[in-house]
Amino acid sequence: MSKTSCKVVCIGGGSGLSHFVKGIKDINYIELKCIVTVADNGGSSGILKEELKIPAVGDLRNVLISLSNVPEQLEKVMNYRFVDGGLKGHSLGNLVIAGAIQSSNQDIVSAFHDISDVFNVRGEIIPSSTDTVDIKATLFDNSEVYGEKNIGVVNKKIQTIEYITPVKASKEAVVAIEEADLIIYSIGSLYTSLIPNLIIPEIKEAIKNSKAQKVYFANLMSQPGETDNYSLSEHIDAINRHLGFVGIDTVIVNNQKISKRILDLYQIEDAYPVANDFGNIAKEIKILKYDIAKIEDDKIMHSPEKINKMFRKDLKCLFQEK
């Protein structure tokens, strides 16, 4: 049956998800829900998690600001990070969210409903769990690294990501996946932003049972310390390995050439383009190639404007016949 609206669920965290949703939040046929990791343990987020015994709020703050419709000055204030005194290193937005959770005596999902109303959010932001959680990585030499902030600095290849203690998904995250027409695995950190959502048992099961189209937006560049020298097929294999099944129907890749000048700048940071080794990808996975990147301040990134255009022009085919 032809549909006139699409229930889109975006899964991820960090700056990747918050940047991606800027491209689709204002498309009127999309009913947008974002499932966001709460596994961070670094910086302001980590301190508040430890001291207040609440899930990490930093990734949620990033998505909140991206989906909000408030004056630019308020966005700037929410992103402000204190540089001196007892609050040094804390983001004001993190403190606001932590305060909303503590003062309301609600779980983080309910508190975020209220915060989203205040910030006139377009869509719904759903923590993947209401638990206070931490992750660990098992490396291919069988050593283990504990905590999200430490995983990207060991410079060894990651075999698996797990939670240190059992974790339950938020009910709202499971329902969002069950009702989705389109599930998007967002750009961003593969092992510390995306996969922590996918390994929660109830989320994994909901994805497995979902009839929605499942689309992975491929990263443009490798992430030093986390996906060094990873090809596209290795990103896909990592997602499917952690899900325990083939959970991707379609992969969207950028086909814009990156200039040598930009590549040289990234090489200084040991970051390289993700190699599109299409021959190593299972034939049942569809590959769609688009010009969806831009250069800004000598950084290559996904373009929200181009992603918006792509959805409006071409991607309706992914959900109109469900």
Secondary structure as UniProt FT lines:
FT   STRAND          6..12
FT   HELIX           14..21
FT   TURN            22..26
FT   TURN            28..29
FT   STRAND          30..36
FT   HELIX           43..52
FT   HELIX           58..67
FT   HELIX           72..79
FT   HELIX           85..87
FT   TURN            88..89
FT   HELIX           92..104
FT   HELIX           108..118
FT   TURN            119..120
FT   STRAND          124..127
FT   STRAND          135..139
FT   TURN            140..141
FT   STRAND          144..146
FT   HELIX           148..151
FT   TURN            152..153
FT   STRAND          158..163
FT   HELIX           171..179
FT   STRAND          182..185
FT   HELIX           190..194
FT   HELIX           195..198
FT   HELIX           201..209
FT   STRAND          213..217
FT   TURN            224..226
FT   TURN            228..229
FT   HELIX           232..243
FT   STRAND          250..254
FT   HELIX           260..268
FT   TURN            269..270
FT   HELIX           278..280
FT   TURN            283..284
FT   STRAND          286..290
FT   STRAND          293..296
FT   TURN            297..298
FT   STRAND          299..302
FT   HELIX           304..313
FT   HELIX           315..318
//
